[in-house]
């Protein structure tokens, strides 16, 4: 942790010598009510996971209501405000035997509940360009990232400090002591003891940025994360982007026994030309185990290139990706976007032999651009996952998965 603290401090000092602080956000605050917003997101989610061995197939259909309120800050040297949310998910299909328990938890009889709901709030304070928030919130950092990939979002309870005192530099520090999963009405069904986070991101130039983060999940693991992202402009409407991510985890020996540490890294190159983008990526895992996440740090705390249905994060795994993206706005259909990817992984140490896996991924999304249904979003994604015998027993059997989302945001205030 000491090394990480000095790294972040050095980053801040370097930034401070090159650029002055930006104008104060607090001095521009209009008031608690004047800057307030109230939004409602209607989300319909359909989930279907078809296992090829015929056992344990799951499907679920739910309607979500995600209400968020964000106040402005009171005027003065220190501004005060409140953020709040209300979550409700109603099960429309997926009864006993088919329910997907990442959308609806099970009752005492082992049947899926009819609905899940939760409400939360956080008080916030702003001084200059620094915000301190305490309460229920949805943090999104490389080492602590809430999951919002099903019906309702994951939430955490704790304190987070976000500072933007120096132009181009964002620093984060926080401590959280409760973790509520996406399918639960409980405020801490994951029984988090605590997680401490520290880090930041600095935008060196318009095309170059870097991040350093550290986290400590009590009795689970410590993590260090680094990222470098560089975009190289080429001719008109062309660019080449490189993105490097790395996690180094030190696991708690009392929890994991002899599994001491692991490292996962990925490097991707993306060539964009007009409406098209071509991506190549390589990812590797090394150490005493595979890369663990969502054990107190959120279901999205895996910011690496080859993360789809499979994260290709098993012990000693090597994986390669080739993908393609198409923005149909270049062909007269703004709001329509398609991505396809193929990822292959091998060299997995399963304990019984080499594990191999592959995934073919497709996702299409359309956002209505105008009219009464403006901002209505339709998204359909499909994963076809296959593996060899060693990998099926170690990670996952073969499957075909479909996820469909309909989202309609409403601005109430």
C-alpha positions as CSV (number, residue, x, y, z in Angstrom):
1,X,0.0,0.0,0.0
2,X,2.9,2.4,0.8
3,X,4.3,2.0,-2.8
4,X,0.9,2.8,-4.3
5,X,0.5,5.8,-2.1
6,X,3.8,7.2,-3.2
7,X,3.0,6.5,-6.8
8,X,-0.3,8.5,-6.6
9,X,1.4,11.3,-4.7
10,X,4.1,11.5,-7.3
11,X,1.5,11.6,-10.1
12,X,-0.2,14.5,-8.3
13,X,3.0,16.5,-7.8
14,X,3.9,16.0,-11.5
15,X,0.5,17.3,-12.5
16,X,0.7,20.2,-10.1
17,X,4.0,21.5,-11.6
18,X,2.6,21.6,-15.1
19,X,-1.0,22.9,-14.7
20,X,-2.9,25.0,-12.1
21,X,-6.1,24.0,-10.5
22,X,-9.3,24.4,-12.4
23,X,-12.0,26.9,-11.5
24,X,-13.9,26.0,-8.3
25,X,-17.1,23.9,-8.8
26,X,-18.4,25.0,-5.5
27,X,-18.2,28.7,-6.3
28,X,-20.5,27.9,-9.4
29,X,-23.1,26.0,-7.4
30,X,-26.6,27.4,-7.8
31,X,-28.2,25.7,-4.9
32,X,-29.7,22.5,-3.4
33,X,-32.9,22.6,-5.5
34,X,-31.7,24.7,-8.4
35,X,-29.1,22.1,-9.5
36,X,-31.2,19.0,-8.6
37,X,-32.3,16.3,-10.9
38,X,-34.8,13.4,-10.6
39,X,-34.7,10.6,-13.2
40,X,-36.4,7.3,-13.8
41,X,-34.9,4.5,-15.9
42,X,-37.4,1.8,-17.1
43,X,-35.4,-1.3,-17.9
44,X,-36.7,-4.6,-19.2
45,X,-34.2,-7.5,-19.1
46,X,-34.5,-10.9,-20.6
47,X,-31.8,-13.5,-19.8
48,X,-31.5,-17.0,-21.4
49,X,-28.6,-19.3,-20.8
50,X,-28.9,-22.6,-22.7
51,X,-26.4,-25.2,-21.5
52,X,-25.6,-27.7,-24.2
53,X,-25.6,-30.7,-21.9
54,X,-29.3,-29.9,-21.2
55,X,-29.0,-29.5,-17.5
56,X,-29.5,-26.4,-15.4
57,X,-30.8,-24.1,-18.2
58,X,-31.9,-20.7,-16.9
59,X,-34.1,-18.0,-18.2
60,X,-35.6,-14.9,-16.6
61,X,-37.6,-11.9,-17.6
62,X,-37.9,-8.8,-15.3
63,X,-39.0,-5.2,-15.3
64,X,-36.8,-2.8,-13.5
65,X,-37.6,0.7,-12.1
66,X,-34.4,2.6,-11.3
67,X,-35.1,6.1,-9.7
68,X,-32.2,8.4,-9.0
69,X,-32.3,11.8,-7.3
70,X,-29.2,14.1,-7.2
71,X,-29.4,17.4,-5.4
72,X,-27.3,20.4,-6.1
73,X,-25.0,21.8,-3.4
74,X,-25.9,24.6,-1.1
75,X,-24.0,27.8,-1.7
76,X,-21.1,28.8,0.5
77,X,-17.6,27.7,1.2
78,X,-18.7,24.1,1.8
79,X,-21.7,22.9,-0.1
80,X,-24.1,20.2,1.2
81,X,-26.3,17.9,-0.8
82,X,-28.0,14.6,-0.9
83,X,-28.1,11.8,-3.5
84,X,-30.7,9.0,-3.3
85,X,-32.0,6.1,-5.3
86,X,-34.9,3.7,-5.3
87,X,-34.7,0.3,-7.0
88,X,-37.6,-2.1,-7.8
89,X,-37.4,-5.3,-9.9
90,X,-40.5,-7.3,-10.8
91,X,-40.2,-10.9,-12.1
92,X,-42.3,-11.4,-15.2
93,X,-41.1,-14.9,-16.0
94,X,-38.5,-17.5,-14.8
95,X,-40.1,-19.5,-12.1
96,X,-38.8,-22.4,-10.0
97,X,-36.4,-24.5,-12.1
98,X,-35.6,-21.8,-14.6
99,X,-34.9,-18.7,-12.5
100,X,-31.6,-17.0,-13.0
101,X,-30.5,-16.2,-9.4
102,X,-28.3,-13.2,-10.5
103,X,-31.7,-11.4,-11.2
104,X,-33.9,-12.6,-8.4
105,X,-32.8,-14.2,-5.2
106,X,-34.5,-17.3,-3.8
107,X,-36.8,-17.4,-0.8
108,X,-36.7,-19.9,2.1
109,X,-38.4,-22.5,0.0
110,X,-35.9,-22.2,-2.8
111,X,-38.3,-20.4,-5.2
112,X,-37.5,-17.1,-6.9
113,X,-39.0,-14.1,-5.2
114,X,-41.6,-12.1,-7.1
115,X,-39.8,-8.8,-6.7
116,X,-36.7,-7.2,-5.2
117,X,-36.4,-3.7,-4.0
118,X,-34.0,-1.4,-2.3
119,X,-33.7,2.3,-1.4
120,X,-30.6,4.2,-0.3
121,X,-29.2,7.7,0.2
122,X,-25.9,9.5,0.6
123,X,-25.0,12.9,2.0
124,X,-22.3,14.8,0.1
125,X,-20.1,17.8,0.8
126,X,-18.2,19.9,-1.7
127,X,-15.2,22.1,-1.0
128,X,-13.7,23.7,-4.1
129,X,-13.4,20.8,-6.5
130,X,-13.4,18.0,-4.0
131,X,-16.5,16.0,-3.1
132,X,-16.9,13.8,0.0
133,X,-19.9,11.4,-0.2
134,X,-21.1,9.1,2.6
135,X,-23.8,6.5,2.4
136,X,-25.3,4.3,-0.3
137,X,-23.7,4.7,-3.7
138,X,-22.5,3.0,-6.9
139,X,-18.7,3.5,-7.1
140,X,-17.0,2.8,-10.5
141,X,-13.3,2.5,-10.4
142,X,-11.0,-0.3,-11.7
143,X,-10.6,-1.8,-8.2
144,X,-14.1,-1.2,-7.0
145,X,-16.8,-1.2,-9.7
146,X,-20.5,-1.9,-9.2
147,X,-22.2,-4.4,-11.5
148,X,-25.1,-3.2,-13.7
149,X,-25.2,-6.0,-16.2
150,X,-28.6,-7.6,-15.3
151,X,-31.8,-5.9,-14.0
152,X,-30.9,-3.8,-11.1
153,X,-27.5,-2.3,-10.1
154,X,-25.2,-3.5,-7.3
155,X,-24.7,-0.9,-4.5
156,X,-22.2,-0.3,-1.8
157,X,-22.2,1.6,1.5
158,X,-19.3,3.8,2.6
159,X,-17.3,6.9,2.1
160,X,-15.7,8.1,-1.2
161,X,-13.6,11.2,-1.7
162,X,-13.3,12.5,-5.3
163,X,-10.9,15.3,-6.0
164,X,-10.4,17.3,-9.2
165,X,-8.3,20.2,-7.8
166,X,-5.7,19.9,-10.6
167,X,-6.8,20.1,-14.2
168,X,-6.6,16.7,-15.8
169,X,-6.1,14.8,-12.5
170,X,-8.8,12.9,-10.6
171,X,-7.9,11.4,-7.3
172,X,-10.1,8.9,-5.4
173,X,-10.0,7.5,-1.8
174,X,-12.6,5.6,0.0
175,X,-13.7,3.0,2.5
176,X,-16.8,0.8,2.1
177,X,-18.3,-1.6,4.6
178,X,-21.4,-3.1,2.9
179,X,-22.1,-4.7,-0.5
180,X,-25.5,-5.4,-1.9
181,X,-25.7,-7.7,-5.0
182,X,-27.9,-7.1,-8.0
183,X,-30.5,-9.7,-7.1
184,X,-31.0,-8.9,-3.4
185,X,-33.1,-6.5,-1.3
186,X,-30.5,-6.7,1.5
187,X,-28.1,-3.9,2.0
188,X,-25.2,-6.3,2.6
189,X,-26.0,-9.8,1.4
190,X,-22.4,-10.2,0.3
191,X,-21.3,-9.6,3.9
192,X,-18.4,-7.3,3.1
193,X,-16.1,-6.6,6.1
194,X,-14.4,-3.6,4.4
195,X,-12.6,-2.4,1.3
196,X,-10.2,0.5,1.2
197,X,-9.5,2.1,-2.2
198,X,-6.9,4.7,-3.3
199,X,-5.9,5.9,-6.7
200,X,-6.3,8.3,-9.6
201,X,-6.2,9.0,-13.3
202,X,-4.2,11.7,-15.0
203,X,-4.8,13.0,-18.6
204,X,-1.3,13.9,-19.7
205,X,-2.4,15.1,-23.1
206,X,-5.5,14.9,-25.2
207,X,-4.3,11.5,-26.4
208,X,-2.4,10.0,-23.4
209,X,-3.8,9.1,-20.0
210,X,-2.6,6.8,-17.1
211,X,-4.2,5.4,-14.0
212,X,-2.9,3.9,-10.8
213,X,-5.1,2.3,-8.1
214,X,-4.8,0.2,-5.0
215,X,-7.5,-1.7,-3.0
216,X,-7.6,-3.8,0.1
217,X,-10.6,-6.1,0.7
218,X,-10.3,-7.2,4.3
219,X,-9.5,-10.9,4.7
220,X,-9.7,-11.4,0.9
221,X,-7.0,-9.7,-1.1
222,X,-5.0,-6.6,-1.9
223,X,-4.9,-5.4,-5.5
224,X,-2.8,-3.0,-7.5
225,X,-4.0,-1.8,-10.9
226,X,-2.3,0.3,-13.6
227,X,-3.5,1.5,-17.0
228,X,-2.0,3.4,-19.9
229,X,-4.1,4.5,-22.8
230,X,-2.7,6.2,-25.9
231,X,-4.5,7.3,-29.1
232,X,-2.4,8.0,-32.1
233,X,-4.2,10.2,-34.7
234,X,-3.5,9.2,-38.3
235,X,-5.2,10.6,-41.4
236,X,-8.6,12.2,-41.4
237,X,-11.1,9.9,-39.6
238,X,-8.4,7.4,-38.7
239,X,-6.6,6.6,-35.5
240,X,-4.7,3.8,-33.7
241,X,-5.4,3.3,-30.0
242,X,-3.4,1.2,-27.5
243,X,-4.8,0.2,-24.1
244,X,-2.8,-1.6,-21.5
245,X,-4.3,-2.9,-18.2
246,X,-2.7,-4.9,-15.4
247,X,-3.8,-6.2,-12.0
248,X,-1.5,-7.6,-9.3
249,X,-3.4,-9.4,-6.5
250,X,-2.0,-10.7,-3.2
251,X,-4.5,-13.1,-1.7
252,X,-5.1,-13.5,2.0
253,X,-3.3,-16.7,3.0
254,X,-5.9,-17.6,5.8
255,X,-8.7,-17.4,3.2
256,X,-7.1,-18.9,0.2
257,X,-4.5,-21.2,1.8
258,X,-1.4,-21.7,-0.4
259,X,-2.7,-19.5,-3.3
260,X,-0.6,-16.4,-2.7
261,X,-0.8,-14.1,-5.7
262,X,-1.7,-13.6,-9.3
263,X,-1.2,-11.2,-12.2
264,X,-3.4,-10.5,-15.1
265,X,-2.6,-8.1,-17.9
266,X,-4.0,-7.3,-21.4
267,X,-2.9,-5.2,-24.3
268,X,-5.2,-4.1,-27.1
269,X,-4.7,-2.2,-30.3
270,X,-7.7,-0.6,-32.0
271,X,-7.6,0.8,-35.6
272,X,-10.5,3.1,-36.3
273,X,-11.3,4.3,-39.8
274,X,-14.6,6.2,-40.4
275,X,-17.4,4.0,-39.2
276,X,-15.3,0.9,-38.7
277,X,-13.0,-0.3,-35.9
278,X,-10.7,-3.4,-35.9
279,X,-9.4,-4.6,-32.6
280,X,-6.6,-7.1,-31.7
281,X,-5.9,-8.0,-28.1
282,X,-3.8,-10.4,-26.0
283,X,-4.3,-11.2,-22.3
284,X,-2.3,-13.3,-19.9
285,X,-2.6,-14.7,-16.3
286,X,0.3,-15.8,-14.2
287,X,0.9,-16.7,-10.5
288,X,-0.5,-19.2,-8.1
289,X,-4.2,-18.8,-9.1
290,X,-6.5,-17.2,-11.6
291,X,-7.7,-13.6,-11.2
292,X,-10.5,-13.2,-8.6
293,X,-13.0,-10.4,-8.4
294,X,-16.5,-9.6,-7.1
295,X,-15.4,-10.7,-3.6
296,X,-16.0,-7.3,-2.1
297,X,-14.9,-5.2,-5.0
298,X,-17.8,-5.4,-7.4
299,X,-18.9,-7.5,-10.3
300,X,-17.3,-5.1,-12.8
301,X,-13.8,-4.9,-11.3
302,X,-12.1,-6.6,-14.2
303,X,-11.0,-3.9,-16.6
304,X,-9.2,-6.1,-19.1
305,X,-9.6,-6.6,-22.9
306,X,-10.9,-10.1,-23.1
307,X,-13.9,-9.9,-20.7
308,X,-17.2,-11.0,-22.2
309,X,-19.2,-14.0,-20.9
310,X,-15.9,-15.6,-20.0
311,X,-13.3,-13.3,-18.6
312,X,-10.5,-15.6,-19.7
313,X,-9.0,-15.1,-16.3
314,X,-8.1,-18.7,-15.2
315,X,-4.8,-19.8,-13.9
316,X,-1.9,-19.5,-16.4
317,X,-4.4,-18.7,-19.2
318,X,-3.3,-17.0,-22.5
319,X,-6.0,-15.5,-24.7
320,X,-6.3,-13.7,-28.0
321,X,-9.1,-11.6,-29.4
322,X,-10.1,-10.3,-32.8
323,X,-13.1,-8.0,-33.0
324,X,-14.9,-5.6,-35.2
325,X,-17.1,-2.6,-34.5
326,X,-19.4,-0.8,-36.9
327,X,-21.1,2.6,-36.2
328,X,-24.1,2.8,-38.6
329,X,-24.3,6.6,-38.3
330,X,-21.7,6.7,-41.1
331,X,-24.3,4.9,-43.2
332,X,-27.3,7.2,-42.4
333,X,-28.6,5.3,-39.3
334,X,-27.4,7.2,-36.3
335,X,-27.8,5.4,-33.0
336,X,-27.2,1.9,-34.4
337,X,-24.0,0.1,-33.3
338,X,-22.7,-3.5,-33.8
339,X,-19.8,-5.3,-32.2
340,X,-18.6,-8.8,-32.9
341,X,-15.7,-10.6,-31.3
342,X,-13.9,-13.9,-31.2
343,X,-11.7,-14.8,-28.2
344,X,-9.6,-18.0,-27.8
345,X,-7.9,-19.1,-24.6
346,X,-5.6,-22.0,-23.8
347,X,-2.8,-23.1,-21.4
348,X,-5.2,-23.1,-18.4
349,X,-3.9,-25.1,-15.4
350,X,-7.1,-27.0,-14.4
351,X,-5.3,-29.5,-12.2
352,X,-6.4,-32.3,-14.6
353,X,-4.8,-31.1,-17.8
354,X,-4.7,-28.1,-20.1
355,X,-8.0,-26.2,-20.4
356,X,-9.0,-24.5,-23.6
357,X,-12.0,-22.2,-24.3
358,X,-13.4,-20.0,-27.0
359,X,-16.2,-17.5,-27.3
360,X,-18.0,-15.9,-30.2
361,X,-19.7,-12.7,-29.1
362,X,-22.2,-10.4,-30.9
363,X,-24.0,-7.3,-29.7
364,X,-26.2,-4.8,-31.5
365,X,-27.7,-1.7,-29.9
366,X,-30.0,1.0,-31.2
367,X,-30.8,4.3,-29.5
368,X,-33.7,6.3,-30.8
369,X,-32.4,9.8,-31.8
370,X,-35.6,11.9,-31.9
371,X,-39.3,11.9,-31.5
372,X,-41.6,10.8,-28.6
373,X,-39.3,7.7,-28.0
374,X,-36.1,9.7,-28.0
375,X,-33.3,8.0,-26.0
376,X,-35.2,4.6,-26.0
377,X,-32.4,2.0,-26.1
378,X,-32.7,-1.5,-27.5
379,X,-29.7,-3.9,-26.9
380,X,-29.3,-7.6,-27.8
381,X,-26.2,-9.6,-27.1
382,X,-25.3,-13.2,-27.7
383,X,-22.4,-15.4,-26.6
384,X,-21.6,-18.8,-27.9
385,X,-19.2,-20.5,-25.5
386,X,-17.3,-23.7,-26.0
387,X,-14.5,-25.5,-24.1
388,X,-12.7,-28.8,-23.9
389,X,-13.4,-31.4,-21.3
390,X,-10.8,-30.2,-18.8
391,X,-12.3,-26.6,-18.9
392,X,-15.9,-27.7,-18.6
393,X,-15.3,-29.3,-15.2
394,X,-13.0,-26.4,-14.1
395,X,-15.0,-23.3,-15.3
396,X,-18.2,-23.7,-17.3
397,X,-20.0,-26.2,-19.5
398,X,-20.7,-25.2,-23.2
399,X,-23.6,-22.8,-23.6
400,X,-25.4,-20.3,-25.7
401,X,-26.5,-17.1,-24.0
402,X,-28.9,-14.3,-25.0
403,X,-29.3,-11.1,-23.1
404,X,-31.9,-8.5,-24.2
405,X,-32.4,-5.0,-22.7
406,X,-35.0,-2.3,-23.3
407,X,-34.2,0.9,-21.5
408,X,-36.2,4.1,-21.5
409,X,-34.9,7.1,-19.4
410,X,-37.3,9.7,-18.1
411,X,-36.2,13.0,-16.8
412,X,-38.8,14.0,-14.1
413,X,-37.0,17.0,-12.6
